[in-house]
Amino acid sequence: MQKDKEDRDKIREENQKMRYLRFLVDLTVSLLYQDNTSIVEAIELMKDTKKRVLTLFPDKENTYDLIYKPRFARIIMEKLELN
């Protein structure tokens, strides 16, 4: 019984962290696409997001670098091409 509760609590906590991760990524993407975000601000935002993600999932830096870093960098590159 106790093990089941602990497992459910761990799953609930992991789901909360994943929802927050999605929120952070969606917010970052939205802010990066805004016209008034400078390139310097965009890069700082990307760094801050990475810090927050690694706070949630400390052992997932490689995953961040594979999934989110290219996504954010692509948006920044698109902004540079438009200017």
Backbone as numpy.savetxt, mean C-alpha at the origin, in Angstrom:
# Nx Ny Nz CAx CAy CAz Cx Cy Cz
-11.56 -25.99 21.72 -12.37 -24.79 21.72 -11.52 -23.52 21.72
-10.55 -23.48 22.62 -9.70 -22.29 22.73 -8.90 -22.09 21.45
-8.40 -23.17 20.89 -7.63 -23.09 19.64 -8.48 -22.53 18.51
-9.74 -22.95 18.43 -10.64 -22.44 17.40 -10.84 -20.94 17.54
-11.01 -20.49 18.76 -11.19 -19.06 19.00 -9.93 -18.29 18.61
-8.77 -18.82 18.98 -7.51 -18.17 18.62 -7.34 -18.11 17.11
-7.69 -19.19 16.44 -7.61 -19.21 14.97 -8.55 -18.18 14.35
-9.78 -18.12 14.86 -10.73 -17.12 14.34 -10.23 -15.71 14.58
-9.65 -15.48 15.75 -9.11 -14.14 16.07 -7.96 -13.78 15.14
-7.10 -14.74 14.86 -5.99 -14.50 13.93 -6.50 -14.20 12.53
-7.49 -14.94 12.10 -8.08 -14.72 10.77 -8.74 -13.35 10.71
-9.46 -12.99 11.75 -10.12 -11.68 11.80 -9.09 -10.56 11.75
-8.01 -10.72 12.52 -6.94 -9.71 12.52 -6.29 -9.59 11.14
-6.03 -10.72 10.51 -5.42 -10.72 9.17 -6.36 -10.04 8.16
-7.65 -10.32 8.26 -8.62 -9.68 7.37 -8.67 -8.17 7.57
-8.57 -7.74 8.81 -8.55 -6.29 9.10 -7.31 -5.65 8.49
-6.19 -6.31 8.63 -4.95 -5.78 8.05 -5.04 -5.71 6.53
-5.65 -6.72 5.92 -5.80 -6.73 4.46 -6.74 -5.61 4.00
-7.82 -5.39 4.74 -8.73 -4.28 4.38 -8.00 -2.94 4.47
-7.20 -2.76 5.52 -6.45 -1.53 5.68 -5.41 -1.38 4.57
-4.79 -2.48 4.19 -3.84 -2.46 3.08 -4.53 -1.99 1.80
-5.69 -2.56 1.50 -6.44 -2.14 0.31 -6.78 -0.66 0.36
-7.21 -0.20 1.54 -7.52 1.21 1.72 -6.29 2.08 1.45
-5.14 1.70 2.03 -3.91 2.47 1.83 -3.52 2.54 0.35
-3.57 1.40 -0.31 -3.18 1.36 -1.73 -4.15 2.17 -2.57
-5.44 2.01 -2.33 -6.44 2.78 -3.10 -6.28 4.28 -2.87
-6.05 4.66 -1.63 -5.84 6.08 -1.31 -4.58 6.61 -1.99
-3.51 5.84 -1.94 -2.26 6.26 -2.57 -2.45 6.43 -4.07
-3.09 5.47 -4.71 -3.34 5.56 -6.15 -4.16 6.81 -6.45
-5.19 7.03 -5.68 -6.04 8.21 -5.89 -5.24 9.50 -5.76
-4.43 9.59 -4.73 -3.62 10.80 -4.52 -2.57 10.97 -5.62
-2.00 9.87 -6.07 -1.00 9.95 -7.14 -1.61 10.47 -8.44
-2.85 10.12 -8.70 -3.51 10.56 -9.93 -3.98 12.02 -9.87
-4.02 12.61 -8.69 -4.47 13.99 -8.60 -3.51 14.92 -9.32
-4.07 15.89 -10.02 -3.25 16.83 -10.79 -2.33 17.68 -9.92
-2.77 17.99 -8.73 -1.98 18.91 -7.89 -0.89 18.21 -7.09
-0.69 16.90 -7.27 0.37 16.18 -6.58 1.66 16.30 -7.41
2.67 16.91 -6.82 3.94 17.05 -7.53 4.67 15.70 -7.56
5.69 15.62 -8.38 6.47 14.39 -8.48 7.16 14.10 -7.15
7.70 15.13 -6.53 8.37 14.97 -5.23 7.36 14.45 -4.19
6.18 15.05 -4.16 5.14 14.59 -3.23 4.73 13.15 -3.54
4.66 12.82 -4.82 4.27 11.47 -5.22 5.29 10.44 -4.73
6.55 10.77 -4.87 7.60 9.85 -4.41 7.57 9.71 -2.89
7.38 10.80 -2.19 7.26 10.75 -0.73 6.05 9.93 -0.31
4.96 10.11 -1.01 3.74 9.34 -0.72 3.99 7.85 -0.91
4.70 7.51 -1.95 5.03 6.12 -2.22 5.89 5.55 -1.08
6.87 6.32 -0.62 7.73 5.88 0.49 6.93 5.72 1.78
6.06 6.68 2.06 5.24 6.61 3.28 4.31 5.41 3.25
3.75 5.15 2.09 2.85 4.00 1.97 3.62 2.70 2.21
4.81 2.62 1.66 5.62 1.42 1.87 5.91 1.22 3.36
6.24 2.30 4.06 6.50 2.20 5.50 5.28 1.64 6.25
4.12 2.17 5.90 2.90 1.73 6.57 2.58 0.27 6.25
2.77 -0.10 5.00 2.52 -1.49 4.60 3.46 -2.43 5.36
4.72 -2.04 5.46 5.69 -2.90 6.15 5.45 -2.93 7.65
4.77 -1.94 8.18 4.37 -1.98 9.58 3.31 -3.06 9.78
2.40 -3.15 8.81 1.36 -4.19 8.87 1.92 -5.58 8.62
2.79 -5.67 7.61 3.35 -6.96 7.17 4.86 -6.84 7.05
5.56 -6.90 8.19 7.02 -6.64 8.20 7.84 -7.56 7.30
7.40 -8.76 7.09 8.20 -9.72 6.31 7.81 -9.76 4.83
7.08 -8.76 4.36 6.57 -8.79 2.99 7.12 -7.69 2.09
8.34 -7.25 2.36 8.93 -6.19 1.54 9.07 -6.63 0.08
9.49 -7.86 -0.14 9.63 -8.35 -1.52 8.28 -8.36 -2.24
7.24 -8.74 -1.53 5.90 -8.75 -2.12 5.48 -7.33 -2.48
5.74 -6.38 -1.57 5.44 -4.98 -1.85 6.18 -4.53 -3.11
7.47 -4.85 -3.18 8.29 -4.43 -4.32 7.83 -5.05 -5.63
7.26 -6.23 -5.56 6.77 -6.90 -6.78 5.41 -6.40 -7.23
4.55 -6.05 -6.28 3.17 -5.73 -6.62 2.90 -4.22 -6.65
3.19 -3.55 -5.56 2.76 -2.15 -5.42 3.75 -1.14 -5.96
5.02 -1.37 -5.76 6.02 -0.41 -6.23 5.91 -0.17 -7.74
5.81 -1.20 -8.57 5.66 -0.95 -10.01 4.36 -0.22 -10.36
3.31 -0.54 -9.62 2.03 0.14 -9.87 2.14 1.63 -9.59
2.73 1.98 -8.44 2.89 3.39 -8.09 3.87 4.07 -9.05
4.95 3.39 -9.38 5.95 3.97 -10.29 5.34 4.23 -11.67
4.49 3.35 -12.13 3.84 3.53 -13.43 2.97 4.79 -13.44
2.26 5.02 -12.35 1.43 6.23 -12.25 2.32 7.47 -12.26
3.42 7.43 -11.53 4.34 8.57 -11.51 4.92 8.81 -12.90
5.28 7.74 -13.59 5.82 7.88 -14.95 4.78 8.48 -15.89
3.53 8.07 -15.74 2.46 8.65 -16.56 2.34 10.15 -16.31
2.47 10.56 -15.06 2.43 11.99 -14.73 3.58 12.74 -15.39
4.77 12.12 -15.38 5.93 12.76 -16.01 5.73 12.90 -17.51
5.15 11.90 -18.14 4.93 11.94 -19.58 3.91 13.01 -19.96
2.97 13.27 -19.08 1.95 14.28 -19.36 2.50 15.69 -19.21
3.56 15.84 -18.45 4.13 17.19 -18.22 5.14 17.56 -19.26
